[in-house]
Amino acid sequence: MPSLPSNPGILVVGRWRWAAGLLCSMIAAALLAACASAPKSSRLAVDDIEYTAEELAAKLSSSDFLLDRTADSPRISIAITKVENLSTDIIPETDRWYMMVKVRGSQQLDTLRRLRNIVFVVPAEHLRDSQTATEFDREYASGRKPTHEMSATFRSATRAAGQDRTDAYLCELRVTDLTTRELAWTDIVEFKKTAFGKAYD
């Protein structure tokens, strides 16, 4: 049986050192976990697409373009087109349509449809290419001749500082009068994303 140290103080110091070492290990593990949960990529994600759609819908809802319209105003039929991607990211075509559908289906604009006498339609050529479109959808789209077109463009700029990277994104939404080809309204949404350390994705 091993003998205990003749000096009890040595035993107490040893226990304190062990406890201190354990505490340091726990703190280090917590810091590593925090670093692991930090953003690894500054690339666009689905939540960025949804955020952009919500912000653009809010801007369009409160715009001068719709402000003076009433339920008795001549109907405006707005055809939506997929987002034009001029950013450095690869945005799948489905996501480019998804953002515009999110703008069209936003709660703010849905409320204004009756109050401002506006409708949003998907171009018939898109419905023809869609496997989920019904015959009613196609007839509905072809029967609503658009008076305006809603389009959007994504752009980005990259800044690298050491191993860190920041991407600035800008999305411009436009409503164009199809009769005069004049820009009826436009606005932008901007945001930045930063990645820490090397990002390989």
N, C-alpha and C positions, 0 to 999 in steps of 0.2 A: 504494500500500500504506500503510495507516494506521500511524502511528508509535506505539511503545509509550510509556507514561508514563516520564518521566525518573527518577521516584522509584519504585522497586519497592514501597515500602510502600503506595503508593496502590492498586496492583494487588491486593495481599494483602487490604487492607481492603475493597476492592470485592468480592472473592470471598467474604469472611466475611459481608458484608451480603447477598449473593445467597443464600448457604447458609442464613442466619438467616431470610430471607424465605420460602425454600422450606419450612423446618421449620415456621414459623408457619402456612403454608397447609395443610400436612399435618395439623397438630394441629386446625386449624379444621374441616377436612373430617371428621376422626374424631369431633369433638364433634357436628357436624351429623348424622352417621350414627347416633350414639348417641341423639340426641334423636328422630330419625325412628323408631327402633325402640322408643321408650318407649310405654306404653299410651296410646291415643288415645281410648278409650271405657271407661266404667265399666259398660256394659251387660252383661247375662248372655250368656255364650257356651256352646258345647257342652261345653267342658272344665269349666265351672262346674257344669253339670248332672251330669256324670259324677262330679265330686268330691263333690257333695252326696249322690248315690246311694250312693257307696262309704262315706261317713261314716255315713249313716243305717243302712245294712246292718250295719256294724260295731256300732253302738249296739244295734240290735235283736238281733243275735246274742248279745250279752253281757248282755241285759236280764234282769231278774227274771221277766219274763213267760214266758221260755223256760227259765230256769235250772233249775227243779225238775222239768221234764218229762223223761220217758224214752221209749224206743221202745214201751213198753207203755201209755203214757198214752192216754186217749181222743183220737182224731184231731181235729186242728184244721184246718179248711179255710178259708183266708184269701183272700177275693176282693179284688183290687186295683182301684183306681179311678184315673183320671187326676188329676194335680195340679191343685188349685184355685189360680189365679193372682190374687193380690191385690197384686202388685207393680206398679211403674210401667212395667215392661218388657212388651213383647208376647212371650209365649211360645207358639209354635205348638202346636196340639193334639197333633201327632206327638211333639214334645219332651216334652210333659206326660205322655204315655203312656210315652215312652222312659225317663224317669227311674224310673218305678215298675217297669218291666220290668227295669231295671238292678238295682234293689234286690232284686227277686224272684230274679234269676238270679245274684246275687253268690256268690262261692265260699264265704264264711262260712255263708250260709243254706243253700246247696246241701248242705254237709256235715251240717247239723243236721236236714235233712228226715227222714232215717231215724232219727237218734239221738233226735229230739224228736217224731217222728210228726206232722209238719206238712206241709201241701201248700198251694201257692198257685195260685189259678185266676183267669183273666180272665173278667169277667162275660160271659154269653152274648150280651147285647145288643151288646157291643163286637165280639165275633166275627162277629155277623150283619152288622155294618156294615163289616167288614174284607174287602177284596178278596182277601187272601192266606190267609184262614182256610179250612181244609178241612172237609169234613163231619165227619171224625173229631174235629177240634178243637171243633166246635159240640156234638157229642154228649158229648164229654169234659167240657166246661164245664157243660152242663146236668145231667150225672149227678153232679157233685160239689156238693152243696148246701152253700153257705158257712155256716160257724159264726161267722166274724168278717169284718170289713172293714178293709182298710188304705187310709188316705187321707192326703193331704199338702196343705199350704198354703204357698205362697211369699208372703212380704211383703218390702217394701223401704222404706228411708228415705233421702232425699237431703240432702246438706249441700254447699253451694257456698261456696268461699272465693276471692274474686277470680275468676280465670278457671279455677281448678281445681275439680273436682267429685268428691265421694266418695259412693258408694252402699253402704249397709249392707244385706245380705240376710239373711233368716231363713227357714228352711224347717222346718216342724213336721210330723213323721210321727206318725200315730195308728193304733192298732189298737182297734177297737170290737167288743164282744160283741154279735152281732146278736140274741141271745135276750133279753138284759136291757137292751140299748142303753146299757150302761155302758162307759166308757173303760177298756180293759184295760191299755193302755200308751201312753206318748207321750214323745217327746224331740225336740230341735231341733239344727240345724246352723246356725252363723252364720259369715259372712265379709264382708269389705269389698273394694271395688274402687275405685281412684282413677284419674282421667283428668287429665292435665296439659295445660293450654292449652284452647282452645275445641274442643269436640267437636260436630260437626254431624250425626253419624250416630245 
